[in-house]
Amino acid sequence: MSYGGVLLIKRQNLVTFKQLVIVSMNPGIGKFLMIAGVVIFAAGLLFHFGGSKLGWFGRLPGDIRIQKENFSFYAPITSMILVSVVLTLILYLIRKFK
């Protein structure tokens, strides 16, 4: 039903905020967020304490670095392929032994 360009909704079709929150909550998202937090924390520890040992990362053959007077461009293509392969292997092993 419309009145002057305003859409009127019958009271019986309204959904309360509490009902909306209960319906949209997914119990798996909490577990995912906790695991993601632990992984990010572990990566932070790795870079903090082992950063000097990872100096080669980002300087692999295939990483593109262009530097001019007032312009620089960096595309770590090989490094990102390496990260992708390592993460793929880790996720494969987690799913295989789950």
N, C-alpha and C positions, 0 to 999 in steps of 0.2 A: 504494500500500500504506500502511495506517495502523496505528500502534501506540500506543495510549494517547493519542490526540488529536494525535500528532506525525506529520506527513507524511514518509515516507521516500522519497527520490529515488534512483533507481539511478545509479551512478557514471558510466555511459556517457552520460547525458543532461545532465551538468553542463557549463556553459560557463565557461571561465576568464575572469578580468578582462581579460587581454590580448586575447582573442578578442572580447570585448564592446566594448572601446575601438576596435579596428580596424574592426569592423562599423559602429559608430555614428558614426565620424568622417566629416564631410562636407567635402571640400576647398573648397567655395564659401563656407563659413562664415568661414574665415580672411580671404578677400578682402573679404567683407561687413564684418567687424569693422574691418579697416584703413580702408576707405572711410568707415565711420561715425565712426571716430576722427578722420580728416582733416576731415570735415564739422563735427564738434563743435569741433575746434580752430579752424577758420576762423570759426565762429559766435562763439567766445570772443574771438578777435581783433577781430571786427567790433564786439562790444558793449564791449570794453575801450577801443578807440581811437575808435570812432564813436558811443559811447553818448550824448554830448551832442546829436548830430544826430538821434537817434531819440526825442527827448522827446515827439513827437506820438503815438508808438506806445503804445497803451493808453489814450489819451484821445480816441479817435475817436467820432463820433456813433454811438450804438448800443451802446457799452460801458456796462454798468450799474454804477453806484457808489451805494451807500446807506450813509450814515454817521449813526449816532445817538450818544448819550452813551457807552454802553459796548458798542456793536455796530457792526461795519462789514462790508459785503458788497460784493464786486467780481466782476463777471462780464464779461470782455473778449470779448463775443460778436463784434462787428465785427472786432476785431483778429485773432481766431482764424480767422474766415472769410477774411480777407486772407492770413494765413499759409498756410491750406489751398490757396487759389487759386495762390499763388506756388509752393508746393512741388509742386502738381499740374502746373503749367507746366514747372517744371524737370525733373521726372521724365519728362514726356511728351517733352521735347526730348532728354533723354539716351537714351531708348529709340528715338526716331526716328532719331537719328544713330549708333546703335551698330552 
